[in-house]
Amino acid sequence: MREDVEIKTDFDPELRSAYADPAQLESAILNLALNAQDAMVAGGRLSITTGNVALDGQYHAVHPEVRPGDYVMIAVTDNGAGMDKPVLDRVFEPFFTTKEVGKGSGLGLSMVYGFIKQSNGHVWIYSEAGLGTTVRMYLPALATKAAGGPVPPGAKPGNTPVGNEAVLVVEDDPFVRSYAIMSLKSMGYRVTAAVDGNDALQKLGTDIHVDVLFTDIVMPGGIDGCELANRARQQRPDLRVLFTSG
């Protein structure tokens, strides 16, 4: 941030765990911070806060798309120029921007919106012209098993199989990859991740132990899941393979 932007943080020390891709979350917070900086032309205060929030049936009645439940909330607030209602109604539209040509793509807030929706969360924005803007991102809080560790969304505690084998997860989509990693780790498996077939072959060429190759089928980089499996079995004939799709 510029030197004339004061940054304040207030993080809940008892913040629950949530399901989200770390890189996408970092990008979302950065996008919101940069938008806030642009809105504070003469400087100002940027606040980032976190907290545990329960969105109930009353909130659902006002926002029907939001499922009631426990969420982790991340709020980014500025005291900049703010927005009037016509602009506020369009802020999440791709390519919509009030900035000068060359100053913004109009994709920042739409990317934030897409990331939150893909994470089964909710994003809410409040702004008033001349007073500033607050954007709140709500990510579903994870339930936890009695023995510790997150339970994947939709899983039933107590009925989930567990193991301790080593799994190599190969998936190019960051959302699908992070979900697979989180799910497998929560069931006790040791996980190594690769972003495509080439990355996976490089890792298999080392001395790491792998019991199962958990691979997507269609991937970029010239090596699909089937070819990866064949080449991996040439290196490691006893390797078991599970073909998957997002």
N, C-alpha and C positions, 0 to 999 in steps of 0.2 A: 504494500500500500504506500501511497505518497506520505511524505512527512507530515502533511497537514491533516491526515486522517488518524484519529485516535481509536485504538482497538481495545474493546472491553470484552472479557469472556466471563461466563458464569456457567460452569459445568456441574451437573448433579453428580456427587460422588457415588451415589447408589444407582447410577444409570443401568438399566437392564440391557441385555444383549438383544441385537436385532439382526435380521437377515438383510444384507445388502452387499453389493460388490464394492470393495474398498476403493478401487481406482475411480469408479463412477461416482461414488459418494464424494471423494476428494474433488473431482471435477465439478460436481454440482455446487459445493460450498465455494469453490474458487470463482465459478461463474457468478454466483450471487454476490460475493464480495466485490468483484470487479464492477458489476452493475451498480452496487451501492456507492462505490468510489466515484463512478461517472456522475451519479446523481448529486454528489456533494462537491460541486464545482469549486466552492471557496473553502473546502475542508469541512470536517465534521466528525461524528462519532459512529463507528461501526461496532455493533454488539452481536456476539454469537453466544447463544445459550442452548443448553440441553436440559431435558427433563423427561420423567415418566408421566404419561398421560393416558387416561381412560376415556375413550370416546363412546358415549352411551347411546341409547335409543333416541334420546332427544336430539342429539347431534345428527344422528342418522336421518331423522325426520326432516332436518334442514338440508342435509347433504346425503341424498339417497344412495349415491355411489359408494359411500364409506361404510364398511362393515363395522359394527360395534365391537369393541375389544380394547386390549392394552397396546399402546404404541410408545415408541421412543420418538420424542420430538426434538428437532434441531431447528432453531430459529435464527434468522439473520436479519438484523434491523439497522436501518440508517436514519439519520435526521436530515436527509437531503431534500431535493425539490418535490418528491412525491409525484403522484399521478392522479388525474381526474378520472371519473368513471368511464368515459368512452375509451380511454387508453387502457384502463385497468381491465376492461372487458375483453381486450384483445392481446394481452401480454403473453399468453402461452401459444399464440399462433406462430407457426414457423415463418421466418423471414419478416415478421412484423417488428419494426423498430422506429423509435422517434429520434434516433441519432443521425448525425450528418452522414452523407455518403462516405464510405471508407472508414467510418468510426465504429461500426458494429454490423454484424451479419443478421441479427434478429433471431439467432438460433439458440442463444444462451438459455433463456427461460423455457423454451420448448424442449430442450435437451433435459433440463431439470425435471420438467413435467413427465417426460417419457421415462426417465430413470425411476422416478418415484412410482409411477403406475406399473412399470414392469416388476417392481419390488413389492407389489400388492399394497402399496401405501397410499398416502393422500397428501396433497400439497394445497396450502391455503395462503392467500396473499391479501394484505390489507394496506391501503395507501390513501393518503390525502394530500392534495396539492399544497405544497409549502410546508408540510409537517413531516414527511418521511414515509418510509415503507418498511413493512415487516413481511417476510416470507417464512412460513413454517412448513417444514417437511416432517411428515409422520411416517415412520417405518414400523411394521408389525413387530411387537416384542415377542421374543421366543419364549416358549414354555421351557422349563428345565426338568430333567429327570431327577429322581431322588438321589441317584448316585452322582449327580453332577453332570454338566455338559448339556448342550442344547438338543431339543427334539425338533426335527424338521417339521415345517408347517404341514399339517394333515396327518402326521404320524400319531399313532396311539401309544402313549407311554406304557411300557410293560409288555407290549406285543411286538416290539421291534427286535429283529434278529441282531445279534452282535457277533463280532469276530476280531481277530487281531492280525489278519494277513496284510501284506503290502500290496497296494493297488496303485497302478499308474493310470491316471485319468488324462485322456487326450481329448480336448474339446476346444474349438476356436472361439465359441461364443462365451464372453466373460460371465454373463449372467448364469448360463447353464453350467459352466465350469465351476463357478463359486458355489452354486447350489449342490452340485454333485460332491464337491470336496467337503462342504459343511455336513451334508447328510452322512457320508461315509465316516468322517471323523467322529460324528456324534454316536456312531454305532461301534466305535473302538478300532476301526481300521486305520492303518498307517497309509498316508496318501502322498504321492508325488504327482505333480501336475505338469502337463505339457500343452502348449498352445496349438500345435499341429503335428503332422507326421514326422517332419524333419526334426523338430524339437524332441519328439518321443524317441526316435532312433538314436539321437545323440545321448540321451539319458540311458537308453538300454545298452549303449556301448561302454558305459562305465561299470563299476562294480556294485551298483546299487542292487538290492534284492527286490524282486518283483514277483508276486504270485499270480496276479491277474492284470491283464491289459484291458482297461475299461475305455473303449474308444468310440468316438463319433464315426459315422460312415462318410459323409460328404464334408470335406475340409479343403481349405485353400492350401497352396504351397506345392501342388503337384503330386502329393501322396494322399490317397484317400484311405479310409479305414481298412478296406480289404487288402490293399497293397501293404499297408503298415503291418497288418497281422501276419501276412505271409513272410515279410522280411524279418519281423520280430521272431517268428517261430524258427526261422533259419538260424538266428543268433541263439535262441533259447528254445530248444525243441519241447521242453516240458511246460512252457508258458501257456496258461489258460487265457482265452480271449472272450470278452463280452462285447458284442456290437450294440451300440445304443443310438438313440436319436433324441434331440432336444424336444 
